[in-house]
């Protein structure tokens, strides 16, 4: 199970970036495009918020691979030196 504080931070970043997610239930298995209706600009914005929040650098090539909230969780966890498991 993911770190609940990290999940909360990622959910907050998604909600701050995409107005349409305010009333949606977001969990670690939520798909960014299909479930949350994020577009590529939204996803880049979310990653930028996470970079600023955690002082990390997410590679552009990695951003292209994000499909779900758990993908974001995994990447941020790795960059923070934590296990996402």
C-alpha positions as CSV (number, residue, x, y, z in Angstrom):
1,X,0.0,0.0,0.0
2,X,1.2,3.5,-0.8
3,X,2.2,6.0,1.7
4,X,-1.1,7.8,2.5
5,X,0.6,11.2,3.0
6,X,2.2,10.9,-0.4
7,X,-1.1,9.8,-2.0
8,X,-2.8,12.8,-0.3
9,X,-0.2,15.2,-1.7
10,X,-0.5,13.8,-5.2
11,X,-4.3,14.0,-5.0
12,X,-4.0,17.6,-3.9
13,X,-1.7,18.3,-6.9
14,X,-4.2,16.8,-9.3
15,X,-7.2,18.7,-7.8
16,X,-5.2,22.0,-7.9
17,X,-4.3,21.4,-11.5
18,X,-7.6,20.1,-12.9
19,X,-10.8,21.9,-11.8
20,X,-12.9,19.0,-13.1
21,X,-11.5,16.6,-10.5
22,X,-12.9,18.5,-7.5
23,X,-15.9,16.1,-7.1
24,X,-14.2,12.9,-8.3
25,X,-13.0,10.2,-6.0
26,X,-9.3,9.8,-6.6
27,X,-7.4,6.7,-5.4
28,X,-4.1,5.1,-6.4
29,X,-5.6,3.1,-9.2
30,X,-7.4,6.0,-10.8
31,X,-6.4,6.4,-14.4
32,X,-5.3,9.9,-15.3
33,X,-6.9,10.2,-18.7
34,X,-9.8,7.7,-18.6
35,X,-11.0,8.2,-15.0
36,X,-9.9,11.8,-14.2
37,X,-10.1,13.3,-17.7
38,X,-6.7,14.9,-17.5
39,X,-5.0,16.0,-20.7
40,X,-1.3,16.1,-21.3
41,X,-1.1,19.7,-20.1
42,X,-2.8,18.8,-16.8
43,X,-0.4,15.9,-16.3
44,X,2.7,18.1,-16.9
45,X,1.2,20.6,-14.5
46,X,0.7,17.9,-11.8
47,X,4.3,16.7,-12.2
48,X,5.6,20.3,-12.0
49,X,3.7,20.8,-8.7
50,X,5.1,17.6,-7.4
51,X,8.6,18.6,-8.4
52,X,8.2,21.9,-6.6
53,X,6.7,20.3,-3.5
54,X,9.4,17.6,-3.1
55,X,12.4,19.3,-4.8
56,X,12.8,16.5,-7.3
57,X,13.2,16.3,-11.1
58,X,10.9,14.1,-13.1
59,X,12.3,13.2,-16.5
60,X,10.1,14.2,-19.5
61,X,10.3,10.7,-20.8
62,X,8.9,9.4,-17.6
63,X,6.0,11.8,-17.7
64,X,4.9,10.3,-21.1
65,X,4.5,6.9,-19.4
66,X,2.2,8.0,-16.5
67,X,-1.1,6.3,-16.9
68,X,-2.4,6.2,-13.3
69,X,-2.1,7.8,-9.9
70,X,0.0,4.8,-8.9
71,X,2.5,5.6,-11.7
72,X,3.0,9.0,-10.1
73,X,3.2,7.5,-6.6
74,X,5.9,5.0,-7.8
75,X,8.0,7.6,-9.6
76,X,7.9,10.1,-6.7
77,X,8.6,7.4,-4.2
78,X,11.7,6.3,-6.2
79,X,12.9,9.8,-6.5
80,X,12.5,10.3,-2.8
81,X,14.3,7.1,-2.1
82,X,11.3,5.3,-0.7
83,X,9.7,2.1,-1.6
84,X,6.3,2.5,-3.1
85,X,5.3,-1.0,-1.8
